[in-house]
């Protein structure tokens, strides 16, 4: 019998459970326990549908649900307003009602796009997340940040809209390409740096087990990552108290790389890998943390085969990066806000990073 852990995101009447270790084929049971309406629109893509679409459809229909499935193209560039409009039309054609449900079956793009449609159609209908990538399991599916990209920058249009439940099945990760697994690992490294020194050390010692998808090791790092994010979201749902902002470690520069490349170069986790290193270089240069932390991070990310190379020499348009930086949602009062580390498990918000230093680390050599 596989072990299932349930972690709650505690937000009063918007609280919801995250089922970790539950099989995707049991999503109907999870939805039935919530007492949701009988109409469900599953938003997915061809690749994910091939593995899990029919299984989920059969389970839901067996439990009396009316199920429609829509597939969207694969890629960050499809997390767009135009794609959302097409999904609204599908909602109309399926006659979805206020008590109907949109189920996101896929990675971060599917989660954000489906969640955005759920948040805005009929001013909000039920949303269920079944993430099928490591990145979505430990990050995108938790916390209610949903939205779409604009050409100028990532996630400029969106909302805070919590799911009714999240089902995380680590077994689905066995169908993932190795690159997708690596991109998810960058977010787990992030959790270790911002909040949990022991998680970072566990990654250093057990990385080979995780790479081999050993069940116990993989579930442990997923559970610990989810627990950290769930607690932070419970304390600061809408990023108003500063607590949730620490989840943006590596994202200020990382999102700018993605936008500069038109969302067709680095994957999200790859960009965040570079962003975390560059933020830590800034922290070292400003004497906030030890160079030793930068070395340990760099070594772990290299072992994960995540990028650590300098940006400008990698062919990324420098001007586009700076433009995206100053469109970043984390900016306040015209100032960029960086999350910088002091030590493992301890980060803070910094608003006074000199622009010449930002430019220097972006143009600097490999560390």
C-alpha positions, 0 to 999 in steps of 0.5 A: 500500500503506497503511503499518502501524505496530506498537507493542508494550505490553511486559508480559512474557508479557502483552505485545501488539501494537497494529496501527495502519493495518491494515484492519478487514477483516484482523482474522482475520489478526491473530487467526490469528497469535495461535493463539487458539481458534475461537469468537469473540463479537463485542460491538458496537452497531447503528451500528458493525455496520452499517458493519463487522460483516458485513465482520469476520464474513465475514473471520473465518468465511473463516479457520475461526472460529465467530462470534456477534455481540451488539449492545448499546445505544449510550450510557455508561449501558449500561456497567453491571452489568446489561448485563454480566449479559446478556452473560454469558448470551450467553457461556453460550449460545455455549458459549465456552471458556477459549481462546475470544475476545471481540472488542470492535468499537466505542468506549470503552463497548464496549471497557470493557464487553466487556473486563470480561466477557472478564476475568471470564467463566471467570475470563478469556478472550481479548480483542481490541480493534478500536476504531472511535472516535478516543477508543477508538483512542488511549485506551480500547483500550490499557492493559487498564483495563476495567470498568463504571460505578455510578450514584455514579461512573464505573468503580468496578467493573473490572479490569486485563485486557490484550487479546491485540491491538489493531487500529486502522484510522484509515479507520473514523474517516471514518464518525464524526460530527464530535462523536465526532471532537472528543471523541477529540481531547481525549485527544490534547491530553492526551498533548501536555500530559503527555508530548510538547510537540512533539505539542501544537505539531503539533496547534496547527499542523496542526489543520485537516489533522487536521479534514479527516482527512488520512491522514498527519496523522491517523495521525501523531497517533494513532501518537504518542498510542499510543506515549506510552500504550504506554510509560507502561502498560509502565512501570506496568501497574497504576498502582502506581508513580505513572507511569500516574497522569499519564494521569488529567490532567483526569479527576478533575473530568471523571469527576465531571461525567459522573457528575453528569450521569448519563452523559447530558450531556457526552461523555467527551472533552468532560468531560475538556476541561473537566477539563484546563482546570480542573486547569490553572487550579488549577496557575496559582492555586497558582503551579505553571505559567504562565497562558500554558499555560492560554491556549494550552490554551484556544485549542486546545480552542476551535479543536477546538470542545470545551467550556471553559465554567464548570461550575456556570453550565452547569447541572451540579449542584454538589453531585453533582460534589463527591460524585463527586469524593470517590468518585474512584478516584484518591483516597488517604488521603481526599485528592483527587489531581490531575494538574497541569501545570508546563509542556508535557510535564511534569505531577506528582501533587498531593495538597494542593489546597485544597477552597476552590480546587477550588470556586472554579475550578468556579464560575469564569468562562470563561477 
